């Protein structure tokens, strides 16, 4: 896991917007450990996971 200096929701969103899905999801994991019942965080993390799967290069 990445050791982000600022594990905030804002940083997770910025990283996701820039395509750094793995780093973004690492922050979401940290935030969800702090707030395990946070449905908004969980839903956003699920969305980032889906985004990362759809942007993987296809093998021909």
Secondary structure, 3 states (H helix, E strand, C coil): CCCCCCCCHHHHHHHHHCCCHHHHHHHHHHHHHHCCCCHHHHHHHHHHHHHHHHCCCCCC
